[in-house]
Amino acid sequence: MPVEKAAQQPLTFVDNAETPEIFADAIVGFHHLNGVVKIALGSVRMSHNGDGVANRVVVGRLVMSVPAALGLATGLTELLKRQGVGLPESAAKAKAN
């Protein structure tokens, strides 16, 4: 099948119940290069050797094309708005300035 025809074929969604879930309590970095966006996910981890030290550790990286990243940003913003979650009005105004 020619590449042009393959791109036009509808894709079937296949869910995978065994896909791992990654918990992150912070985004620790963004990077964009050559049309690829990388988002570093972080989480606080405690040392269990008795010293009580906490460190922020990269637990995963989400890597996607620019269109996929824009879709993620739009979709996440819309979800949070529908749920009534977002920046307090004063913080949103300060960020816009």
C-alpha positions as CSV (number, residue, x, y, z in Angstrom):
1,M,0.0,0.0,0.0
2,P,1.5,3.4,-0.9
3,V,2.4,5.7,2.0
4,E,-0.2,8.3,1.0
5,K,-3.0,5.7,1.2
6,A,-1.8,4.3,4.5
7,A,-1.9,7.7,6.2
8,Q,-5.5,8.1,5.1
9,Q,-6.7,4.8,6.6
10,P,-8.6,5.2,9.9
11,L,-6.7,3.8,12.9
12,T,-8.2,1.4,15.3
13,F,-7.8,2.2,19.0
14,V,-6.4,-0.7,21.0
15,D,-6.3,-0.3,24.8
16,N,-3.6,-2.1,26.8
17,A,-4.6,-2.9,30.4
18,E,-0.9,-3.8,31.1
19,T,0.5,-0.4,30.2
20,P,2.5,0.9,33.2
21,E,1.2,4.0,35.0
22,I,3.8,6.5,36.2
23,F,3.1,8.8,39.1
24,A,4.8,12.2,39.0
25,D,4.3,15.1,41.4
26,A,6.1,17.6,39.3
27,I,7.2,18.5,35.8
28,V,11.0,19.0,36.1
29,G,11.8,20.0,32.6
30,F,10.7,20.7,29.0
31,H,12.8,20.5,25.9
32,H,12.0,21.0,22.2
33,L,14.3,20.1,19.4
34,N,13.7,19.2,15.8
35,G,9.9,18.9,16.2
36,V,10.1,16.7,19.2
37,V,8.9,17.8,22.7
38,K,10.3,16.1,25.8
39,I,8.8,16.5,29.2
40,A,10.7,15.2,32.2
41,L,8.5,13.9,35.0
42,G,9.7,14.0,38.6
43,S,8.7,12.7,42.0
44,V,10.1,13.2,45.5
45,R,11.8,10.1,46.8
46,M,12.9,9.5,50.4
47,S,16.2,7.9,51.3
48,H,15.5,4.8,53.4
49,N,19.0,4.5,54.9
50,G,18.1,6.4,58.0
51,D,19.4,9.9,57.0
52,G,15.9,11.2,56.1
53,V,17.1,12.9,52.9
54,A,14.5,13.6,50.2
55,N,15.4,14.0,46.6
56,R,13.5,14.9,43.5
57,V,14.1,12.2,41.0
58,V,13.2,11.9,37.3
59,V,10.8,9.0,37.0
60,G,10.0,9.2,33.4
61,R,10.1,11.2,30.2
62,L,7.2,11.9,27.9
63,V,8.4,12.3,24.3
64,M,6.0,13.4,21.5
65,S,5.7,15.3,18.3
66,V,4.7,19.0,18.4
67,P,1.1,18.3,17.3
68,A,0.8,15.7,20.0
69,A,2.2,18.1,22.6
70,L,-0.2,20.8,21.5
71,G,-3.1,18.3,21.7
72,L,-2.0,17.3,25.2
73,A,-1.8,20.9,26.4
74,T,-5.2,21.7,24.9
75,G,-6.9,18.6,26.1
76,L,-5.5,18.9,29.6
77,T,-6.5,22.6,29.9
78,E,-10.0,21.8,28.7
79,L,-10.4,18.9,31.1
80,L,-9.2,21.0,34.1
81,K,-11.5,23.9,33.2
82,R,-14.5,21.5,32.9
83,Q,-13.6,20.1,36.3
84,G,-13.3,23.6,37.8
85,V,-9.6,23.2,38.5
86,G,-7.2,25.9,37.5
87,L,-5.1,28.8,38.6
88,P,-6.7,31.2,41.0
89,E,-7.9,34.3,39.2
90,S,-5.2,36.5,40.7
91,A,-2.4,34.1,39.6
92,A,-3.9,33.8,36.1
93,K,-3.9,37.6,35.7
94,A,-0.3,37.9,37.0
95,K,0.8,35.2,34.6
96,A,-0.9,37.0,31.6
97,N,1.1,40.2,32.4
